[in-house]
Amino acid sequence: MDFNNTQIAFSMKSARDLRNAKFLFSTISSPALVKTFKALTLAALKIRFPVSWIVKPTLYRQFVGGETLEECTKSLKLLSDYNIKSVLDYSAEGGSTREDVLRTYQETIRSIDYARSNPVIAFTVFKPTGMAVGPLDACSAEEMESFRERFFSLCRKAYDNDVRILIDAEHFATQDIIDAITEEAMELFNKKRAIVYQTLQMYRTDRLEYLKRLHSASIARGYIPGIKFVRGAYMEEERMLAKQRGYPDPINPDKITTDRMYDAGLEYVMDNIDSMELFSGTHNYDSNTLLAELIDKKGLKRNDERVWFSQLYGMSDNISFNLAAEGYNVCKYVPYAPVKDVLPYLLRRAEENTAMAGQTGRELQLINAEITRRRRFRS
């Protein structure tokens, strides 16, 4: 698998798109600039100073599909033209009042309805804590019941509309609650195929063993678990919380261990693909190559609906587009929300690209290579 084929990687991007991407990744390669931008943006929001004029043509354009479902349509169709499906992700953050929760719930319902009749959308998704008023691990019995109702309502809506739905992972302190409810939902709705997908953060020390226990339980109870793998998103917070609350650090000691567990998870699901389904969400070259090789080695069709690759919108197009060009199932996580509501997500993307070892450098190297290739081609 050649992830360095920039002609395929950037086939969807115009010369202007490439220049904008080059400027953005050059900017966020500087931790100092990202830190300053974040501080200024948060300060501007506090005093209600408009920020859309600077955010929308830069971070927003790169990492977000649009403000509404309808505004995403053009991006979703364009991705589909290159054999890449989409995951609709309503990414508004920053509020947990009852009004915020109900707005997020209703928008997720809308996304499922939108996906039902739209073949370019492969999955929908929701963040469990976005369905809870207040912290999940401190909910009253009444609020927990309301949370469960919203959770199961979304899964049932997905099941009734034959739309797959991903349940995002959360912090260690609340993940046991989410695991238990997701397992109930899978038992209800995944009898014939995976509709509900559980997310496993493989930087956790216990997830590989949990995967095996979940598989055994699913066989005993007669359902097909959908498994979404990610490496993890809250490492520093998790280590700090473990220290503060006096429980063992739930995170692997190093990246090598996490990489090994992620790949072992892929191999386990692929060894049991007749009783599980897989969604691999990673920007890691080795893990994507491994999964592609496992699909071929096991004699599966490359577009077998039980196995999906995924990367974030605006990142690692060299992985997504080259896999899609080879006939594998690929989808992009496409966030959408109004600018002010999606800002926390965008600031995380900027920080993660800065912190992720080599990510920004790889993006810039590939963009520069494609700009050079096009210049040579024109001459």
N, C-alpha and C positions, 0 to 999 in steps of 0.2 A: 504494500500500500504506500503510494507516494503522496505524502501530505505537503510536499513542496511544489506541487504543480500549481503555480499561481494563475496560469491562464484559466484553469477550471475554478480555482478558489475564488477568484474575483470576477467571474464571468457575468455576474449580476450587476457589478458596480461600474458606473460611468467614470470618466476621468475626474470629474468634479467630486464624486463620492470618494474616490481614492485620495484626492488632495485633502478633503475634509477629515478623512480617517487618519491620514498622516499627521495633520496638525493636532488632532485630538490625542492620539497615542503619544506623540512627542511631548505634549503638555503634561499628560498624566504620568509620564515616566519620571517626573520630578516629585518626590514626596513632599517637598517644601511647598511647591505650587498647589498640590492637591489639598494639603492641610490649610493653606491660606484661603483657597477657593471655598472649602467647606465652612470655615469660620465666617467668611463674608456672606455666604449664602444663608446660613442659619441666622446670622444677625439681621440680614435683610428681611427674612421671613418674620422675625420677631416684631419688626416695626412695620410690617405689611408693605414693604417696598417691593415693587414688581421685579421678578427675576426671570420671567419667561423669555424676555428678549435675548438674554445671554445663554440660558440653558437649552432652549428649544433647538437652535441651530447647531448645537455642539453635542453635549452628553445625551440629550433627549433623542436627537436624530439618529445617533449611533446605536443606542441600546433599547429604544422603546418603539413599539409599532404604531402608536397613535393615542389620542386621548379617549377615544371610544371604540367600541367594536367595529362600528361602521368605518371609522377612520383607518382601521387596520387592514381593511379589505384589500387595498392595493398591494401592501407589503406581503400579505398572505398569498395572494394570487401570484405575485412575482416569484416568491420562494417555490411555490408549487410548479411553476414553469421549469424549474431545475430539479424536479423530483424530490423536493424537500417539503414535508408537511409541517404543521405548526401546533404548538401547545398554547392555548389562550390562558394568560395569567394576569388577572386583575391585581395590580401591584400597588394599590393605594395603601399607604401606611400612616401611622402617627396618631391614631385614635382608637379608643376601646370603649367609648360610650355605647349605650344601647342603640343610639341612632347610627353610629359608625358601623356597628356590627350588622344591623339590619340592612344598611346600604350595601355593605360588602356581600352579604348573603344574597340579596336581590340581584346584584350584578353577576354573581357566580351562577345563579339560576339563568340569567339572560345568556351568559356565555355557553351554557349547556344547550339551551334552545338554539343558539346561533350555530353551534357545532353540529347539531342533529342533521341539518340539511346542507352542510357545507363540507364537501369531501376533502378540502385542503387542510382541514383541522383533524389531527389524529387523536388529541387528548385535551381535556380540560384539567384544571388544578385548583386546589384551595389550600390555604394555610389555616390549620385548625385553630390557632389562637385568634385568628381574625373572626372566628365565630363565637368567641367567648367574651362576656363582659367582665373584665378583670382577669387576674392571673388564674390559669386553670387549676393550679395546685392549691389555690386558696378560695375556690368557688364555694358558695353555699349550695346546699342540696338542690334548692329550687333552680339556681342558675346552671348547675351541672345538668339537670334534666333538660333545661332549655337548650343548652349546648348540644346534648345528645340528639335532641329532636332536629336541630338545624343540620347537624352532621349527617344523620341518617336520611334526612329529607334530600340533601344534595346527592347522596349516593343512590337513593331510589330514583331521583330525577334522571341521573346519568343512566341507570339501568333501564328505565322505561324508554329512554331515547336512544339506547344502544350506543352510548358515548362513553369512552374510557375516561376515568377520573383519577388523578394522582393526588394522594394525601401527602402534603409536605411534612418533613421531619421538623422537630422543634428541639428545645433545650432538654438536657438530660432529666431535669426535675419534673418535667411534664410528659416526657415521651412514653413512660409506662402507661399512663392514662390513654394516650392516643393509640398506642400499640393495641391495647385491649379492645377499644372501640372499633379500630380498623379491622381487627381480626373478626369481630362480630359482623361487620359490614361485608367483609369478603365471604364469610360463610353464608350470608343471606343472598348476595348478588353475584357470586362467582361460581355458580354451579356448572355452567357449560363452558365458560371462558372467563378470562380476567376482565372485569369492568373496573373494580376498585383496586388501586395499586398502593401498597405500603412503601414508604421511603426509608431506606437504611443508610445511615451515615457511617461509612466504614472506617472513619477515624476513631470510632468508639471501640473499646477493647472487647465488648461483648457481642457485637453484631453478627459475627460469623456463626457463633454458637446459636444465637437467636434465630438466624436464618434456618439452621438445621432443625431446630425445635418447631419453628413455624411450619416447615415443610411436613414434618411428621404429623403435626396436629391437623394439617389440611387434608392429608390422606385419610386419617382416621375419621374426619368429619365430612369428607366428600366435597371439597371445593378446590378451586384452582387459584393459588395466590398470585397476584401481580406484584412483582418486585422491582422497585426503582432503586438503583444504587447511585449514591453520590459519595464524595469523600467527606464533606462536612463543612459547616459554615460558622461555627461559634467557638473555635478552639480556645482562644484567649479567655473569653467569658467563662467557658466551662471550667477551665483550670482555676480561675479566680473564685468561682462559686464553690467549687469543691473544697478549696482551702478555707473559705469563709464559713462554710456549713459543716466542715469536718467529716466529709466522706471521701473515699478514695477517688483519685483523679480518673475520670472515665475515658480519657483520651489516650490513644496510643503514644508511646514514648518518642516516636520519630516518624518521619514521612515514609521511610522505607517500609516500616511495619504496616502503615496504612495502605501503601501501594500493594503490598503482598496480600493483605486481607481483601482489598477491592478485587484483585485479580482472582483470588481464591473463590470469592463470591460469584464472579462471572462463571468460573469453571463449574461450580456446584450447580448453579441454575441450568447451565447448558447441558450438564450431565443428566438433568432431570426435566428437560424441556417438555416432555410429554405430560408433566403434571404441574408446571409452573410457567409463567410468562415474564419477560424481562424488558426493562427500560434502563439503559445505561447512560447516565448523565455525567459526562466527563470531558475535559479538555486535554486529558493525558494521552500522548501519542501511543505509548506502550499498551495501555488498556484498550484503546480503540483498535489497535492492530491485533491484539490477542482475540478480541471478540470476533472480528472479521475472519480470522483464521479458524476459530472454533466453529463458526457457521459453515464454512467451506469443508472443514475436516469431518464434520458430522453429516455431511451430505444434505444439509437443509437448503432450500431455495433462499437466495439472498434477500428476497422480499417476503420471507415467512413472517406473517403478522404477529407471531409470538415474540419477536425480537426487534428492539428499536434502539438506535443510537440517538443521542441528543446533545446539543450544545446551546449556549445562550445566544440570543439574537445580538448581533453586532460583535461577536467574538468567535475566534477559531473557525472562520469560514473555510480555511484550507482543509480542516478536518471534515466539516459537514458536506461541502460541495464535492470533495473528492470521493467520499464514501457514497454519496448519492449517485455520482457518475458511474460508480462501479455496481450499482443496482441494489445497494443495501437500504433498509428502511431508516430514514433520518428525519428528525424533526428539530425545529428550533423553538426554544422557550421564548415566546413573544409577549413581553409585558405590555400592558396598556393602562392608562389612567391619566387624569389631568396633571399638568406639570407640577403644581404645588403638592399634590398628593403622592406623586411618584418620586419626589426628590430624595427621600431617605434611601430608596432603592438605587437611584443614580449615584448618590455619593458613595454607597457601598461598592458599586461597580468600579468607580474611579479608584477607591482605596484598595480594592482587591487586585486590580490590574497593577497597581504600584507595588503591592506587597508580594504578589504571586511570582515566585522565582522564574525569571526569564519570560513571563507572559507578554509584557509590553514590548520587550526587545524582539521577541519572535514576530509579533504583529507588525512592528515597524520594518523589520527585515523583509518580511513577505510583501508588504505594501510597496516598499522601495524596489524590490525585485520586479514586481508587476509593472510599476511605472516605467522602469528601465526597459523591460521587455516590449512594452507598447511603443515606446519611443523608437526602439530599434526596428520594430515591425513597420512603423510608418515611414522610416527612412529607407 
